[in-house]
Amino acid sequence: MNAIIDLAGASGVAYRFRLWPEGAAHPPMAGNYACVRMHGERIEIMGVGDALDLSRLREELPKRVRDVEPLIYTRLNVARATRAAEHEDLVAKHGRLKVRTPA
C-alpha cells in the first residue's frame, strides 16, 4: 500500500493524493478524493469525488463502497474553481463516485 499515489486525469495531468489511514482523523477541509482497492500491486480506482468537508467522507460513502473497505486517498484543495476543474478531469478518466451529500 502506497502512502502517496499520483492519478492522471483525462488531460494527462497527474494529481497527487495521500492515503487517509483508517482510524486517523482528517482535517475538515475541502478537497478531492479517490476510493481505491488493491489487487496485489495493481490499483483499482473505484471512483473519484470531491467534498466540502473531507473529514466526514467515510460516513458519507455509499454502503456498497464502505462494505469493500476501500483505501481512501485525499487531495486538499480549498479553492472551489481549482477543485472542480481537477474533479472533472479525474472523473473523465476514472468515473464519479456518488456520496449522500453534495460537494
N, C-alpha and C positions, 0 to 999 in steps of 0.2 A: 504494500500500500504506500503510495507516494504522498508526502505532505503537501506537495505542490504539483498541480497539473496545468498545462497550457492547452486551452481549447481553441481551435481555429473556427472562425465564423465562415459564412459563405464567401465573404470577401477575401479570405485568406489571412486576415489579421488574426494573430494569436492573442488570447486574453488569459492572464494568469489567475488561477483560483487556488485558494488554500483550503486544506481539509479542516472541517469543523468536527473535532473528535466527539464521539458520543459521550454525553455526560458533562461536557465542558460548557461553560457559559459563552454566549456570543454577544458582542456589543449590539445594542438596539439601534442599528444604523441601516440605512437603505443600501441596497446592492443587488447584484445578480447572483444566481446560484445554479449549480448543476447537481443532479442526483445521478449517482454512478454505481454500477455493480462491477465487481472484478471477476474475471474468468481467467484464472492463472495470471499471466502478465497482461492480458488483453482487457482494456477498459470498455465497458458498455455504457454509453450515455443514455439514461432512461428519459431524460428531458432536461430542459433548462427553464429558468424563470427569473423574475425579478420581484422584489418585495420592498415595501417601505420600512419594515422592521424585521430584519433577518433573525433576531433573537426569538421570534415567535414561529419561525418557519417549520420546525419539526412538528409542532402540534397542528399546523395548518395543512400539511401534506395529506393528500387523499389516503384513505386506509389501504388501498391496493398498493400504494408506494411504500407506506410505513411497514406493511407486512413483509416486504422483501428486505427490510433493513438496509437501505442503500447507504453508501458513503455520501456525505453531503459536503460539497466544496462551495465556498463563497468568495465573492469578489466585492469588497466595499466600494461603493460608487454612489455618493450622495447626490451629485448633480443629475437632476432628472433627465435632461436632454441627452447627456452622455450615456447614462444608464439605459435609456430607452433605445438609443442607436445601437449600443452593444448588444442589447437583448434581441433586437430584431435581426441583427447579423447572425447571432448564435442560433436563434430559432429557425432561421432559413436553412441552416445546415443540420441541426440536431433535433428539432421539434420542441414544441411548447409543453411544459408540464403545468397543469392547472392546479391551483390551490383554492381553498374555500373563500379567502378574502382577496379583494382586488389589490394589485400593486399600486 
